[in-house]
Amino acid sequence: SAPARGRPSAPARQRPSADAGPVWIGGLLGSVGHLHRLPHGGTWVLLSMWIAWSSDTGAYFAGRYFGKHKLAPRVSPSKTIEGSIGGLCAGLTGGVAAHFGFMPDLPLVDAIVLSLVAGALGQAGDLVESLIKRGAQVKDSGSILPGHGGLLDRVDALMFTASTCLGYALYVHGSVH
């Protein structure tokens, strides 16, 4: 049967997500390379990874043990508000630990704000990636890492935390080439 008047067919609705994928992934993941080229670039990359992955881990465990309220059930049915809060707390802990551990030049207040903003945007990146998968009607973004949702699921938050750390490093911290 023909699609309803004025409403594009399913393949036409899925096309924007498929077209945006390479730009989205390449543009945001490229932030990691830009971070690495900054003075002390390795520490900036490590910070962005630390925030992304501590937030992901905290969200997983907080959601698993305390999760009762769905965050975005249509986009990612297993994510919970409690998991999101746990992720922000874990990302914050990671950012503060980075300040005391390997980035003492990063002011503590900045580490706190950057961790919260980057952690929240990392969670948003995870939801965006889930939305793209839903639009493409696939469960996993690939088969390289079975059981993990694909390789993109391992770096979706990092793309956003790295971009946030890059923006901070360039415009607030003043790290320039």
N, C-alpha and C positions, 0 to 999 in steps of 0.2 A: 504494500500500500504506500501511497505517496505521503511525505511528511505533511504535518498540519501547515496550513497556509501561513507564511511568514516565519516559519520555524525551520532552520536548516536541518538536514539529515544528520544522523549520528556521526558518520565519518567527518562531515563538515564541522560539527561542533568540537570534535576531538583534534582537528588539525592545528588550531592555535597552540595547544599545549605541546604538541609534537614539534612544531616549528620553533617554539620558544626554548625548548630544552637545550640545544647547543649554545645559544646565546647566554642563557641563564647559568648553565654549568661553567662554560668557558670564562665568562665575565667575572662571576663571583669566585670561582676557584682560582682564577688568575691573581686574586688578592694575596694568596699565599706567596706566590713568586715576588710580588711587589713588596710584601713585608720583608721577605728574606734579603732584598737588596738594600734595605734601610741600614743605617748604622745600628749595630747590635741586632741585625735582622733575625738571627737565629733565635734570640730570646723572644722577639715579637711573635715569631711563628709558634714557638713553644707555648707562649701565653695563650694564643688563640686556640691551639689544640687543647691545652689544659682546661680552658673555660668550656669549650664545646663538649669534650668527652666527660668531664666531671659532671656537667649539667645533664648530659644524656644518661649517665650512670645513676645519678641521684634521682632523676625523673623516673627511670625504670623501677628502681627499688622502692621509692616512695609510693609510686602508683600501684605497684604490686602488693605492698603491705597495707597501705592506707587508703588507696583509691576507691572512692564511692561515687563521685560525681563526674560525669562525662564532660570532657573539655570541648570536643568538636565531633560528636558522634557520626555525623554524615561524612566527615573527611577522614577521620582516623578513630574508629570506634573504641579502641583499647586505651586511648590516652585519657587521663583524668586531671581534674583541677588540682588534686592533691599531689599528683605526680609532677605537674608543672611547678607547683610551689617548691616541692622537694628538689627539682632540677635547678631552680633559681638559687636556692640555698646552697646546693652543692657547687654550682658555678661560682657563687660568691666566695665560698670557702676556697675554691681553687685559685681565684684571683688574688685573694688576700694571702694565701700561701705563696703564690708567685712573688708578691711584693716582698715578703720576708725571706723567701728562698733565693730566687735568682734574678729578681728585678727590683733591687732596693731603690733605684732612681725613679721608679714609678711611685708617685705620692700615694699614700694609703687611701685617701679620699677618692683619688682618681681610680685606683684599683677597684674600689667598691663600686663606684658608679659604672665604670667600664664593664665590670663583671656582670652587673645586673642588666645593663642595656644589651651587651653582647649575648648573654645567656638567654634573654627574652627573644632577641632576634634569631638566635640559633634555634629556639623552639619554633618560632614562626617559620624558619626555613624547613624544618622537619614537616610541618603541616603543609607548606607549599609543595614539597616533594610528594607527600601523600595525595594532595589534590591533583597533581599532574598524573600520578599513577591511576587515580580514579578516572580522570578524563580519558586516559588511554586504555582503560578497562584492563589493567594488569595488576597482579598482586605484588610482584617484586620488580624492582628496576633492573634486574639482571640475574644471572645464574652463577656468577663467579664465586660468590660467597653464599652457598645454600643455607637457608635457615636464618639469614640476616637481612632479608629484603633486598639484597643486591648491593653492589659496591656503592651506589649512590646513597644508600641509607647510612653508610659509614661516614660519609663526608658532607651530608646535607647541612647539618648544623655548622660544621667547620667553614663552609662557604660564607655563611652569614657572620660568624664570629670573626673570621679573618678580615672580612670587609669592614666590620665595625672597628676592629683593632687598627686596621690601616688608616681609616678615617681619623681615629683618635691620634695615632702616631704622627700623622702629617699635620693635622689642623689644631690639635690641642697641645700635644707634647712637643711639637716642633721638630720632629725627626725628619731631616731632609737629606737628600743625596749629597 
